[in-house]
Amino acid sequence: MAEFANVLRLLRNGRGISQQELARLLGISKSAVNMYERGERQPNFETLELIADFFHVDIDYLLGRTDTARSAYPDTVAAHFDTDDLTDDEKKDVENYIEFIRAKRNRK
């Protein structure tokens, strides 16, 4: 199982946002996000909840206690997303990420 630093980096990169943008959205400093991702600092419980809520995962997944990114919102289903504004390379990145998730699931 992954540790928090790796999980946070994976989730952030999966959303395609910078550390600065994540910090702004969470109301924390970019330095804090950077230290979390380098494993030099751990968030307090309130910040951990903010991160879990933002990425729609449970805290166990963030902490590396499980490899399954169960949604903290099990009744929410994403049925469609528009890719018209993505380049072909970006669409390929999305496809690669989906394959990564499937491969990760199949390793269990």
Secondary structure, DSSP 8 states (H G I E B T S, - for coil): ---HHHHHHHHHHHHT--HHHHHHHHTS-HHHHHHHHHTS----HHHHHHHHHHHT--HHHHTTS-S----S-TT--------TTS-HHHHHHHHHHHHHHHHHHHT-
